Amino acid sequence: MTPFDPPPLRPAGPAADFNGLEPAFTAAGLAVPVPPLAPGQDCAVALARFGRQPDLPALPVVDGDGLVAGLLERSSLLPGGEPDSGERLSGRPVSSLMDASPLLVEGATPLPEIGRRLARLKPAALVTGFLVVEGGRYLGVGTVTVLMARSAEQTELRARQLEEARRQAERAIRAKTAFLANMSHEIRTPLTAMMGFAELLEQEVLGPHAIPLYREYARDIAESGRHLMELVNDLLDLSKADADRLELVDGVVDVVRVAIGTARLLAERAARHGVRIATDVPLDLPPLRADERKLRQMLLNLLSNAVKFTPADGVMTLSARVAADGTLWLSVHDTGIGMTGEELAKALEPWGQIDSALARAQVGTGLGLPLTKRLIELHGGLLDVVSCRDQGTTMSLVFPAERVGRG
């Protein structure tokens, strides 16, 4: 190995780690143990070393305790680049020509930081090199050539690690999706039967109940079953979206019919909470190329969320418009409690729920908004949210112009 070949990679080990980094990717991994000179040595000795090793740009100078005293550059002995007899240097100590303030880099310093220090503190070290130390004691010489070679190795290693992490994440997501799909099937089958029998009991198909309270119990069972079914469906859809396996079934959608129908579907639930739903949907809206079931699902999620956070006597408005740039906006505005920026970020995360008296009084999973965001993005659009604390919220589904007016 020549004096400035990169030191061989050493296996990582707990005792050799520097701040959790593989030692090869710190300054210590760059240190080439070039034998040092003593401050009092004759310059003729250094001249002879340079003559025998033409690749050496500089020699370290270290005192008797192993502490760095300086760096003797080749150019300080050979100004013209050519060797001479050495007579003019005979008897002069190394300390008289050395750089007493060379760039010192602690062994634990990561590679990117070394480059920054070279440029900021000692640009000349790009040519002469720098000294690697540990607690001020000499470890070896580092050069830009070795630094670049090791940095390239580190970049390649990180790329391989990231690729492997990506593959592992994809395998985990696929496994999760398969598990949820199987579990949702196993849950749906008995749940559908339970909901059916509960509805039969609620409607007293086989005759009136001897105790009227049983009818209310049956209605609660059916309502809980529907909520659980919605949770299972949302969870499966969100998992598929994470795995990029959620597919659109595009068709030409009558936006007016879907929007007004969805508002009617939620009207009874809203009324039970003292909230009124108004619609402002022009009858001449152009058709939309979209997945109709998912469009209805997104609107239901936005309306349900608005009901949840709007106090009694509040108003929700479902509106639609085509913007000047051709995009279609379907908006749900409420007069509810509104959200801060921090609360909004939390609400858009899976399972994230806003901590408020209204939220605690209603059943929710925290999946509706994150799923809606994924679904609109799957259509190439975005979920636009404008909210102000105590002044309400407007959530809009924005469909790109290329999906609008394709009848």
C-alpha positions in Angstrom: 0.0 0.0 0.0 1.4 3.4 -1.0 1.4 6.1 1.7 -1.9 7.6 0.5 -3.9 4.5 -0.6 -7.2 4.4 1.2 -6.9 2.4 4.4 -8.7 -1.0 4.1 -12.3 -1.1 5.4 -12.5 -2.4 8.9 -15.6 -4.3 10.2 -17.9 -2.3 12.4 -17.9 -3.2 16.1 -19.3 -1.6 19.2 -15.8 -0.8 20.5 -14.7 0.9 17.3 -17.8 3.0 16.5 -17.5 6.8 16.4 -20.8 8.3 17.4 -22.7 5.4 15.8 -20.8 5.7 12.5 -18.8 3.0 10.7 -15.2 3.9 11.5 -14.2 3.7 7.8 -16.5 6.6 7.2 -15.0 9.0 9.7 -11.6 10.8 9.7 -10.1 7.9 11.5 -10.8 5.7 8.5 -8.8 8.1 6.3 -5.7 8.2 8.5 -2.6 6.8 6.7 0.1 6.3 9.4 3.0 8.2 7.7 6.0 8.1 10.0 6.3 11.5 11.6 9.3 13.8 12.0 10.5 15.3 15.3 10.6 19.1 15.5 14.3 19.2 16.1 15.3 16.8 13.2 17.5 18.1 10.5 15.7 19.3 7.3 18.1 17.2 5.3 16.4 14.1 6.8 13.0 15.4 5.5 14.5 16.2 2.2 15.8 12.6 1.8 12.3 11.3 2.7 10.7 13.4 0.0 13.3 12.2 -2.5 12.5 8.6 -1.7 8.7 9.1 -1.7 7.8 11.5 -4.6 4.0 11.2 -3.8 4.3 12.7 -0.4 2.9 16.3 -0.3 3.8 16.8 3.3 5.2 15.2 6.4 3.7 15.3 9.9 5.8 16.8 12.7 5.1 15.3 16.2 6.7 15.9 19.6 7.9 13.3 22.0 4.4 13.0 23.6 2.7 12.2 20.3 1.1 15.6 20.1 1.1 17.3 16.7 3.6 20.1 16.4 3.1 21.0 12.7 3.2 19.9 9.1 6.2 20.2 6.8 5.2 20.8 3.2 7.2 19.6 0.3 7.1 23.0 -1.3 8.8 24.6 1.7 11.9 22.4 1.1 11.7 22.3 -2.7 10.4 25.7 -3.8 11.1 24.9 -7.5 9.9 21.3 -7.2 13.4 19.9 -8.0 15.8 18.3 -5.5 19.1 19.9 -4.7 22.2 18.9 -2.8 20.5 19.8 0.5 23.5 21.9 1.6 21.4 25.0 2.2 19.1 23.0 4.5 21.8 21.1 6.4 21.6 21.9 10.1 18.3 23.6 10.0 15.6 22.1 12.2 12.3 21.0 10.8 10.5 23.4 13.1 12.0 26.3 11.3 10.1 25.5 8.0 7.0 23.7 9.1 3.5 25.0 9.2 2.8 25.3 12.9 -1.0 25.5 12.4 -2.0 22.6 10.1 -5.6 21.5 9.8 -6.3 19.0 12.6 -9.3 16.7 12.3 -10.6 14.5 15.2 -10.9 10.9 14.3 -14.6 10.8 15.0 -15.4 13.5 12.5 -17.8 12.3 9.7 -16.7 12.6 6.1 -19.1 15.5 5.1 -17.8 17.6 7.9 -14.2 17.1 6.9 -15.0 18.6 3.4 -16.7 21.6 5.0 -13.7 22.2 7.3 -11.2 21.9 4.4 -13.0 24.6 2.4 -13.7 26.9 5.4 -10.7 26.7 7.6 -7.7 25.6 5.5 -8.1 25.6 1.7 -4.4 24.9 1.3 -5.0 21.5 2.9 -6.7 20.5 -0.3 -3.2 20.1 -1.7 -1.1 19.3 1.4 -3.5 17.2 3.3 -4.6 17.3 6.9 -3.7 15.5 10.1 -6.0 13.1 11.8 -5.7 13.2 15.6 -7.4 11.8 18.7 -7.3 14.1 21.7 -4.5 16.1 20.0 -2.3 13.0 19.4 -1.3 12.1 15.9 -3.1 9.2 14.2 -2.2 9.7 10.5 -2.4 11.8 7.4 -5.5 12.3 5.4 -5.7 13.6 1.8 -8.5 14.9 -0.4 -8.0 11.9 -2.8 -8.6 9.4 0.0 -11.5 11.5 1.3 -13.2 11.5 -2.2 -12.7 7.8 -2.6 -14.1 6.9 0.8 -17.0 9.4 0.3 -17.9 7.6 -2.9 -17.9 4.2 -1.0 -20.1 5.7 1.7 -22.6 7.0 -0.9 -22.8 3.7 -2.6 -23.2 1.8 0.7 -26.0 4.2 1.7 -27.7 3.7 -1.6 -27.7 -0.1 -1.1 -29.0 0.3 2.4 -31.8 2.6 1.3 -32.7 0.2 -1.5 -32.8 -2.7 0.9 -34.9 -0.7 3.4 -37.3 0.2 0.6 -37.7 -3.5 -0.4 -38.3 -4.5 3.3 -40.9 -1.7 3.6 -42.7 -2.9 0.5 -42.7 -6.5 1.7 -44.1 -5.3 5.1 -46.8 -3.2 3.4 -47.8 -6.2 1.1 -48.0 -8.5 4.1 -50.1 -5.9 6.0 -52.4 -5.5 3.0 -52.9 -9.2 2.6 -53.5 -9.6 6.3 -56.1 -6.9 6.4 -57.8 -8.2 3.3 -58.1 -11.7 4.8 -59.3 -10.3 8.2 -61.8 -8.0 6.6 -63.4 -10.9 4.7 -63.5 -12.9 7.9 -65.1 -10.0 9.8 -67.6 -9.0 7.1 -69.2 -12.4 6.9 -70.5 -12.7 10.5 -70.9 -8.9 10.8 -73.3 -8.9 7.8 -75.4 -11.6 9.5 -75.5 -9.7 12.8 -76.6 -6.5 11.1 -79.3 -8.3 9.2 -80.7 -10.0 12.3 -80.5 -6.7 14.2 -82.5 -4.9 11.5 -85.1 -7.7 11.6 -85.5 -7.2 15.3 -85.6 -3.5 15.0 -88.4 -3.6 12.4 -90.2 -6.3 14.4 -90.7 -8.4 11.3 -91.8 -11.5 13.3 -94.0 -9.5 15.6 -93.8 -6.8 18.3 -91.4 -7.0 21.2 -92.9 -7.7 24.6 -90.5 -5.1 25.9 -90.2 -2.0 23.6 -86.6 -1.3 24.9 -85.5 -4.3 22.9 -86.2 -2.4 19.6 -83.8 0.3 20.7 -81.2 -2.2 21.6 -81.6 -3.8 18.1 -81.2 -0.4 16.5 -78.0 0.2 18.5 -76.6 -3.1 17.4 -77.3 -2.4 13.8 -75.8 1.1 14.0 -72.7 -0.3 15.7 -72.4 -2.9 13.0 -72.6 -0.3 10.3 -69.9 1.7 12.0 -67.7 -1.3 12.3 -68.2 -2.2 8.6 -67.2 1.3 7.6 -64.1 1.1 9.8 -63.1 -2.2 8.1 -63.7 -0.8 4.6 -61.7 2.4 5.3 -58.9 0.5 6.9 -58.6 -1.8 3.9 -58.8 1.0 1.4 -56.1 3.0 3.3 -53.8 0.0 3.4 -54.3 -0.5 -0.3 -53.5 3.1 -1.0 -50.3 2.9 1.0 -49.3 -0.1 -1.1 -50.3 1.6 -4.3 -52.8 -1.2 -4.9 -55.9 1.0 -4.8 -57.2 1.2 -8.3 -59.8 3.6 -9.9 -62.8 2.4 -11.9 -63.1 5.5 -14.0 -66.4 6.4 -15.6 -68.4 9.5 -16.6 -70.0 10.8 -13.4 -73.0 13.1 -13.0 -71.5 15.3 -10.3 -74.9 17.0 -9.5 -76.6 13.7 -8.9 -73.8 12.3 -6.7 -73.4 15.5 -4.7 -77.0 16.1 -3.9 -77.6 12.4 -3.3 -74.8 12.2 -0.8 -76.0 15.3 1.0 -79.5 13.7 1.3 -77.9 10.5 2.7 -76.2 12.5 5.5 -79.2 14.8 6.2 -80.9 12.5 8.7 -77.6 11.9 10.7 -76.9 15.7 10.7 -80.4 16.5 11.8 -80.0 14.2 14.8 -77.1 16.4 15.9 -79.0 19.6 15.2 -77.0 20.4 12.1 -78.5 21.5 8.8 -77.0 20.6 5.4 -77.4 23.1 2.6 -76.4 22.6 -1.1 -75.1 25.1 -3.6 -74.5 22.9 -6.6 -75.2 24.4 -10.1 -77.4 22.1 -12.2 -75.3 22.7 -15.3 -72.0 21.3 -13.9 -70.0 19.4 -16.6 -69.6 15.7 -16.2 -66.5 14.4 -14.4 -64.3 11.4 -15.3 -63.8 9.7 -11.9 -64.5 6.6 -9.8 -68.1 7.3 -8.8 -68.0 5.0 -5.7 -64.8 6.7 -4.4 -66.2 10.2 -5.2 -69.3 9.4 -3.1 -67.0 8.0 -0.4 -64.9 11.2 -0.3 -67.9 13.4 0.0 -69.4 11.2 2.7 -66.1 11.5 4.6 -66.0 15.3 4.4 -69.7 15.7 5.3 -69.4 13.2 8.2 -66.3 15.1 9.5 -68.1 18.4 9.3 -71.1 17.0 11.2 -68.7 15.7 13.9 -67.1 19.2 14.5 -70.2 21.4 14.0 -72.2 22.2 17.2 -76.0 22.2 17.3 -77.8 24.8 15.2 -74.8 24.9 12.9 -74.9 24.8 9.1 -72.9 22.8 6.6 -72.8 23.8 2.9 -71.9 21.4 0.1 -71.0 23.5 -3.0 -69.5 23.0 -6.4 -67.9 25.2 -9.0 -65.6 25.1 -12.1 -62.7 27.4 -11.6 -61.2 29.7 -14.3 -58.4 27.2 -14.9 -60.9 24.4 -15.6 -60.5 22.5 -12.3 -63.6 21.3 -10.5 -64.0 22.2 -6.8 -66.4 20.3 -4.6 -66.4 22.0 -1.2 -67.8 21.3 2.2 -68.0 24.4 4.5 -69.1 24.2 8.1 -69.6 26.7 10.9 -67.9 24.4 13.4 -65.0 24.8 15.8 -62.2 25.0 13.1 -58.7 23.8 13.5 -55.2 25.3 14.1 -52.4 24.3 11.7 -51.1 21.8 14.2 -54.5 20.2 14.6 -55.0 20.0 10.9 -51.7 18.2 10.4 -52.8 15.7 13.1 -56.2 15.2 11.5 -54.7 14.3 8.1 -52.6 11.6 9.7 -54.1 8.0 10.0 -55.8 7.6 13.4 -55.2 11.3 14.1 -58.2 12.8 16.0 -58.6 16.4 17.3 -59.0 16.5 21.1 -62.2 18.5 21.7 -65.5 18.1 23.5 -67.3 17.7 20.2 -64.9 15.1 19.0 -65.2 13.1 22.2 -69.0 13.1 22.0 -68.9 11.4 18.5 -67.7 8.1 17.3 -64.7 8.3 14.9 -61.6 6.4 13.8 -59.4 9.1 12.4 -59.2 7.4 9.0 -61.8 9.4 7.0 -59.6 12.5 6.1 -56.4 10.6 5.4 -58.3 8.2 3.1 -60.0 11.1 1.4 -56.6 12.8 0.8 -55.3 9.6 -0.8 -58.3 9.1 -2.9 -58.3 12.6 -4.4 -54.6 12.3 -5.0 -55.3 9.0 -6.8 -57.5 11.1 -9.2 -54.6 13.5 -9.8 -56.2 16.1 -7.6 -55.7 17.5 -4.1 -57.5 18.1 -0.9 -57.6 21.9 -0.2 -58.3 22.9 3.5 -58.9 26.3 4.9 -59.7 26.4 8.6 -59.6 29.0 11.3 -60.1 28.3 15.0 -63.7 29.0 16.1 -64.7 30.2 12.6 -65.2 26.9 10.7 -63.5 24.9 8.1 -63.8 24.5 4.3 -62.5 21.3 2.8 -62.4 21.0 -1.0 -61.9 18.2 -3.4 -60.0 19.7 -6.4 -60.1 17.6 -9.6 -57.7 18.5 -12.4 -59.1 20.1 -15.5 -58.3 17.1 -17.7 -60.9 15.1 -15.8 -63.6 17.8 -16.2 -66.1 17.9 -19.1 -65.3 14.5 -20.6 -68.9 13.4 -21.3 
